[in-house]
């Protein structure tokens, strides 16, 4: 029985017929290789070891019991770097993901979210080779343009905003006569989050109910829902204030946070608060109570 040689990369790929191919687990891969020589062998993996360093080799022995006898199969593992992992830590990139937001907290949260996602996609060849700080955001230089694009969409789904992807011609591959493109992906996140109250340029006071490709808003005056593209929205965020309910009969009144007078509220809250309850309000040509 011949020894089995496997050159593999820590991203779950092994070198086979001049190509890097994926495998699920090393045990599955070794079992498959042994059964190519001894079909239906019963395998025992005792003391199975892996190399620690790239280029290091480790020799293992796997016992394979067949009908006639028990074979000892030599399995030699060699750790290497696949064609993609070898580009990690270099200048290499396929896509730039540009994340922008005027709100630094949203920016920071979205970057943290991305870092976790990218770490989980490492086995699919995704990594970030460079990060550049920009006036209102970050540019991330990523190794996989297809995954970079879907991560951009994911951010838009989670935080709302604008998503744009455009290819940029990088070089022409003369062997295949094909053009090689890099992707430029822009995700412009809003500076508001769910629950914020915005004032649009045409004077509507709206609560942000749902973020995503489309933004779902609730009109506090009319009590109606609106769905809009973020790009079409001209707005600014209204500051929330804490105050107290000063009257519930005949109409609802709260203490105006600016002049401390008891004032009627303009909207009809979904839940009516009790007298003296602490509530959140926004002020724009009158007071709106938030429930
Ligand atoms: Zn690899």
Boltz pocket constraint, residues with backbone or C-beta under 6 A from the ligand:
constraints:
  - pocket:
      binder: B
      contacts: [[A, 9], [A, 10], [A, 11], [A, 12], [A, 13], [A, 80], [A, 81], [A, 82], [A, 83], [A, 84], [A, 85], [A, 86]]
      max_distance: 6.0
